[in-house]
Amino acid sequence: MALQRQLNQAKANKEDEFYTQYADIQNEVNAYVDFNPDVFRDKTILLPCDDPEWSNFTKFFAQNFDRFGLKKLISTSFAPESKKYMDYQPSLFEQESPIFDEDMSKTHGKIFTLEKDSSDNRRDLADLKWNYLDGTGDFRSREVCKLRDEADFIITNPPFSLFRDFLQWILEADKKFLIIGNQNAITYKEVFPLLKENKIWLGKKSGDMAFTVPSYYEPRSTRFWVDETGQKWRSMGNICWFTNIDLAKRHEYLSLMTMADNLKYSKHKEIKEQGYLKYDNYDAIEVPYTDAIPSDYEGVMGVPITFMDKYSPEQFNIVGLTAGNIRGLAGLESKTGKDGPYIGGKLKYGRIFIQQRRRYK
């Protein structure tokens, strides 16, 4: 009966434990360092929702502490009981520490800090110091908010179910950040206006990403596997990084064909056969593929949500967002009173309305 209660609890809780691969963190962060080698120099980085015993974020930044020229690294973890971990066991790292407390290890979050070298003139993972937090480690607690206010950068993979709250928590403190989220977050009413106003943008990586998950996560028919060590994995095809840190990708222009060339040479059959259809209710044309955006069209175009991965603010202006369940963000007046992108009376997938900032020859 106890096991069944645990399983029922796991199903009731949000499955938010997705641990990012080291290589994914490395590839993403290096894009910002390549663009600006001093981006993190003399800065304090906070990694909330983290734990070096599970997560790779602290490992990566600790190992690259001197390379990035960091001032301080702070990492905090949630208390196991607050996250309702079903199979939690203190690690040997924690148990062998002189400050280990069996009760506090379950009810309190932990804080890890790195500032100084302790042995070999190189600051790295071996120099991390840790202790228990006073509370559970919830990022909304006064204790962690104080750490947020001390930091220059907030970097982590936050719980997907708390993405809106977590982003707001960062923005209210006006911090630089790099966080993982679902591409669907682009359409959130709390997020899209920030993208439109170029206050935040997508990072280098978007699309498919694989994560390790706890052992009690149940198998799925797709995007789930167990490796040779018994570790469970899940992948998702609509993951992206959200950030307000500049990178080269954000300034890369899309190479596009003219409308005439698209109608003649496009690899997309529907473009060649149907052309560029107009919406029933908006003065804009439908462009169902990002690579089919006509370089010489000066009006408003509706493009897929995934366009944001290719968006450069120097090349395009974002007019608005239209989708079946979203109101008031289109940026264009509806001629029929209906929201959502309709063509021939049928509702299309969500679209972002864009317009070119200049005409390309």
C-alpha distance (Angstrom), angle and dihedral (degrees) to the residues before:
residue distance angle dihedral
M1 . . .
A2 3.83 . .
L3 3.81 91.1 .
Q4 3.78 91.1 49.2
R5 3.80 90.7 51.6
Q6 3.81 88.7 52.6
L7 3.79 91.8 50.7
N8 3.79 91.8 48.1
Q9 3.79 89.9 49.6
A10 3.80 91.2 50.9
K11 3.80 91.0 53.8
A12 3.80 91.5 47.6
N13 3.79 93.4 51.4
K14 3.78 123.9 74.7
E15 3.79 110.1 -99.9
D16 3.78 96.7 -126.5
E17 3.78 102.3 146.4
F18 3.82 104.3 107.4
Y19 3.80 113.4 148.0
T20 3.80 116.6 -152.2
Q21 3.78 121.3 -131.1
Y22 3.81 117.9 -112.4
A23 3.82 91.7 -125.9
D24 3.83 91.9 54.4
I25 3.80 91.0 52.8
Q26 3.80 91.6 45.4
N27 3.81 94.6 49.4
E28 3.79 92.8 47.8
V29 3.80 99.1 44.7
N30 3.80 92.7 44.6
A31 3.82 89.0 61.0
Y32 3.82 90.0 64.8
V33 3.79 93.7 43.0
D34 3.81 90.9 49.5
F35 3.80 89.4 53.1
N36 3.81 93.3 45.4
P37 3.84 115.8 10.6
D38 3.82 90.3 -165.6
V39 3.80 96.7 49.0
F40 3.83 92.8 114.7
R41 3.80 99.0 27.6
D42 3.82 113.6 134.0
K43 3.80 89.4 -4.5
T44 3.79 133.0 130.2
I45 3.80 116.4 -128.6
L46 3.80 122.4 -159.3
L47 3.80 119.0 -158.9
P48 3.81 105.4 -169.0
C49 3.81 122.0 178.9
D50 3.80 86.3 35.0
D51 3.78 140.9 117.3
P52 3.81 125.0 -176.3
E53 3.80 89.9 -144.1
W54 3.81 89.0 63.5
S55 3.77 109.0 13.7
N56 3.80 134.2 64.7
F57 3.80 98.2 -149.1
T58 3.80 94.9 84.1
K59 3.79 91.5 41.7
F60 3.79 92.0 53.0
F61 3.79 97.3 47.6
A62 3.81 93.2 41.9
Q63 3.80 91.2 52.1
N64 3.81 90.3 48.4
F65 3.80 96.9 39.9
D66 3.80 95.8 115.3
R67 3.80 94.8 36.3
F68 3.80 90.5 57.6
G69 3.81 92.9 39.2
L70 3.80 92.9 -127.1
K71 3.77 122.0 -174.5
K72 3.81 96.1 -155.5
L73 3.80 140.5 -9.9
I74 3.80 121.1 -151.0
S75 3.79 124.6 -176.4
T76 3.79 127.5 179.9
S77 3.79 131.7 -170.4
F78 3.79 134.0 -160.6
A79 3.79 121.0 -110.5
P80 3.83 108.9 -100.9
E81 3.80 92.7 -126.8
S82 3.81 91.9 52.0
K83 3.82 88.9 55.0
K84 3.82 92.1 41.6
Y85 3.80 93.6 -129.5
M86 3.80 106.4 -167.7
D87 3.79 98.1 -158.2
Y88 3.80 102.8 30.3
Q89 3.78 117.8 155.6
P90 3.82 123.5 168.6
S91 3.79 110.9 -109.6
L92 3.79 122.9 -117.5
F93 3.80 86.9 -112.2
E94 3.79 89.4 62.3
Q95 3.79 98.3 36.7
E96 3.80 93.4 51.7
S97 3.79 93.0 51.8
P98 3.82 117.5 102.6
I99 3.82 89.8 -129.9
F100 3.82 94.5 54.7
D101 3.80 113.4 134.1
E102 3.80 116.8 -176.3
D103 3.80 94.5 -150.7
M104 3.80 97.0 42.2
S105 3.81 90.4 49.1
K106 3.82 87.1 67.6
T107 3.79 102.0 37.2
H108 3.80 104.0 34.9
G109 3.77 133.7 60.6
K110 3.78 120.3 -128.1
I111 3.77 132.6 -125.6
F112 3.80 124.0 -149.7
T113 3.79 121.8 -168.0
L114 3.78 134.9 -175.8
E115 3.80 123.8 -169.5
K116 3.78 111.6 125.3
D117 3.78 138.2 40.5
S118 3.78 114.0 -114.6
S119 3.79 103.5 -171.2
D120 3.81 125.2 -5.6
N121 3.82 108.4 35.7
R122 3.80 89.6 -103.7
R123 3.79 124.0 98.2
D124 3.78 111.1 -141.3
L125 3.80 144.6 125.1
A126 3.81 92.2 -51.2
D127 3.81 89.9 62.9
L128 3.81 96.5 58.1
K129 3.80 114.2 124.5
W130 3.78 120.8 -158.7
N131 3.77 143.2 -172.0
Y132 3.76 139.9 161.3
L133 3.77 119.0 -83.5
D134 3.78 118.9 -126.5
G135 3.80 89.9 -117.6
T136 3.80 141.5 24.3
G137 3.80 96.3 -71.7
D138 3.81 94.8 -112.6
F139 3.79 106.3 162.8
R140 3.82 90.1 -131.5
S141 3.81 93.2 58.8
R142 3.79 119.3 108.8
E143 3.79 89.0 -118.1
V144 3.81 95.2 57.9
C145 3.82 92.5 37.8
K146 3.79 87.2 60.5
L147 3.81 89.5 54.0
R148 3.80 89.4 48.0
D149 3.80 90.3 54.0
E150 3.81 90.1 51.4
A151 3.81 93.5 51.8
D152 3.79 130.0 84.3
F153 3.82 95.4 -158.8
I154 3.82 133.2 32.9
I155 3.80 112.3 -157.9
T156 3.81 127.0 171.1
N157 3.79 149.9 101.8
P158 3.82 100.5 -95.8
P159 3.81 124.0 -159.7
F160 3.80 105.3 -76.5
S161 3.80 91.7 -136.9
L162 3.83 90.0 57.7
F163 3.81 97.9 43.5
R164 3.82 95.4 117.9
D165 3.80 92.8 48.1
F166 3.78 92.8 44.9
L167 3.80 94.6 50.5
Q168 3.79 91.0 48.5
W169 3.81 89.2 49.2
I170 3.80 89.3 56.8
L171 3.79 96.9 43.2
E172 3.78 95.1 49.0
A173 3.80 87.2 62.3
D174 3.85 92.5 44.8
K175 3.81 94.8 -126.6
K176 3.78 133.2 158.2
F177 3.79 110.0 -111.9
L178 3.79 148.0 178.4
I179 3.81 116.7 -165.0
I180 3.80 138.7 160.3
G181 3.78 121.5 -119.9
N182 3.78 144.9 153.4
Q183 3.82 116.9 -83.4
N184 3.79 87.3 -124.8
A185 3.80 86.2 72.2
I186 3.81 86.7 74.8
T187 3.81 87.4 75.7
Y188 3.81 96.6 48.2
K189 3.79 111.0 118.9
E190 3.81 88.2 -131.5
V191 3.82 92.5 52.4
F192 3.80 110.1 34.4
P193 3.84 96.4 64.7
L194 3.81 88.3 55.2
L195 3.81 90.3 52.9
K196 3.80 91.4 46.4
E197 3.81 91.8 51.5
N198 3.83 91.6 46.3
K199 3.77 92.0 -119.8
I200 3.81 89.4 126.3
W201 3.82 133.6 11.6
L202 3.77 143.0 177.7
G203 3.79 120.1 -79.0
K204 3.78 130.3 -134.2
K205 3.80 100.9 -74.0
S206 3.79 125.0 59.3
G207 3.78 130.7 157.9
D208 3.79 128.2 29.8
M209 3.80 120.0 28.8
A210 3.80 131.9 164.6
F211 3.81 125.0 -144.0
T212 3.78 135.2 -173.1
V213 3.82 113.3 -123.5
P214 3.82 135.3 -164.8
S215 3.80 119.6 -80.6
Y216 3.81 93.5 -111.9
Y217 3.82 93.5 61.5
E218 3.77 108.1 112.5
P219 3.84 121.4 -121.1
R220 3.78 120.0 -99.6
S221 3.77 130.0 -153.0
T222 3.80 92.8 -120.0
R223 3.79 136.6 30.3
F224 3.78 92.9 15.1
W225 3.80 131.3 108.0
V226 3.79 143.4 152.4
D227 3.79 118.0 -131.9
E228 3.80 128.4 -141.8
T229 3.81 91.6 -86.9
G230 3.81 92.6 54.7
Q231 3.82 93.2 -105.7
K232 3.79 114.1 147.1
W233 3.81 120.0 -132.0
R234 3.78 136.7 -168.8
S235 3.76 128.9 -174.3
M236 3.79 133.1 -162.6
G237 3.78 128.2 -162.0
N238 3.79 98.5 -150.5
I239 3.79 105.0 57.0
C240 3.79 124.5 129.1
W241 3.78 142.0 165.9
F242 3.79 118.9 -112.2
T243 3.78 118.5 -156.1
N244 3.79 149.3 147.9
I245 3.82 93.5 -147.3
D246 3.80 113.9 109.5
L247 3.80 122.0 -116.1
A248 3.80 137.4 170.7
K249 3.80 95.3 -106.9
R250 3.79 90.7 65.7
H251 3.80 90.3 63.9
E252 3.80 98.5 46.1
Y253 3.80 115.0 112.0
L254 3.78 122.2 -137.6
S255 3.79 113.6 -116.5
L256 3.80 105.0 -129.2
M257 3.79 140.7 179.3
T258 3.79 125.8 -131.2
M259 3.78 119.3 -99.6
A260 3.81 90.8 -104.9
D261 3.80 92.0 51.8
N262 3.78 91.9 47.4
L263 3.78 91.2 52.5
K264 3.79 89.0 51.5
Y265 3.80 105.3 34.0
S266 3.82 108.3 19.9
K267 3.80 115.1 132.0
H268 3.80 87.9 -140.7
K269 3.79 112.3 92.6
E270 3.79 95.9 -154.4
I271 3.81 92.0 55.3
K272 3.80 92.0 52.0
E273 3.81 93.2 44.7
Q274 3.82 103.5 36.0
G275 3.79 103.6 23.4
Y276 3.78 120.2 -153.5
L277 3.80 109.2 -29.6
K278 3.80 123.6 -153.9
Y279 3.79 123.9 -127.0
D280 3.79 117.8 -110.1
N281 3.78 92.9 -131.5
Y282 3.81 107.0 27.0
D283 3.79 133.9 57.0
A284 3.80 92.8 -121.3
I285 3.79 139.8 95.4
E286 3.79 126.5 -116.1
V287 3.82 115.5 -115.4
P288 3.83 105.1 179.8
Y289 3.83 95.0 -175.4
T290 3.78 128.9 47.0
D291 3.80 92.6 -139.2
A292 3.82 89.0 55.8
I293 3.81 95.4 61.9
P294 3.82 104.3 128.6
S295 3.79 111.7 -123.8
D296 3.80 94.2 -147.9
Y297 3.82 100.4 47.0
E298 3.80 111.2 109.0
G299 3.79 99.7 -175.9
V300 3.81 131.0 82.9
M301 3.82 118.0 -67.1
G302 3.78 130.9 -165.7
V303 3.81 111.7 -137.7
P304 3.84 133.8 175.9
I305 3.80 120.1 -83.4
T306 3.82 87.7 -113.0
F307 3.82 87.6 69.1
M308 3.80 87.0 86.0
D309 3.79 88.3 74.9
K310 3.83 88.5 63.6
Y311 3.79 98.5 36.1
S312 3.79 119.8 130.5
P313 3.82 115.8 -177.3
E314 3.80 89.3 -148.7
Q315 3.82 91.6 59.6
F316 3.81 103.5 35.5
N317 3.76 141.3 30.5
I318 3.80 117.2 -144.4
V319 3.79 110.0 -133.3
G320 3.79 100.5 179.6
L321 3.78 150.5 -64.6
T322 3.78 128.9 -90.4
A323 3.79 125.9 -172.8
G324 3.77 136.8 145.1
N325 3.80 96.8 -100.3
I326 3.81 98.7 35.2
R327 3.79 125.1 89.2
G328 3.77 133.1 -166.0
L329 3.81 100.9 8.8
A330 3.82 101.8 92.9
G331 3.79 95.4 98.6
L332 3.83 87.6 -147.0
E333 3.78 130.7 82.9
S334 3.78 114.6 -108.3
K335 3.81 111.0 -124.6
T336 3.80 92.0 -154.6
G337 3.79 101.1 35.8
K338 3.81 90.6 -112.1
D339 3.78 122.7 122.4
G340 3.78 120.4 -144.1
P341 3.83 129.9 56.3
Y342 3.83 107.3 -70.2
I343 3.79 124.6 -176.4
G344 3.80 120.2 177.2
G345 3.79 89.1 -9.2
K346 3.81 92.7 -57.4
L347 3.79 124.1 115.2
K348 3.80 113.0 -123.8
Y349 3.79 127.5 -155.0
G350 3.78 117.0 -78.4
R351 3.78 114.2 -67.2
I352 3.78 136.1 -162.5
F353 3.80 113.7 -140.4
I354 3.79 112.9 -136.2
Q355 3.78 138.5 171.2
Q356 3.77 129.2 -163.9
R357 3.77 116.8 -107.3
R358 3.78 91.1 -145.7
R359 3.77 137.7 8.6
Y360 3.80 117.6 -102.6
K361 3.79 120.8 -147.0
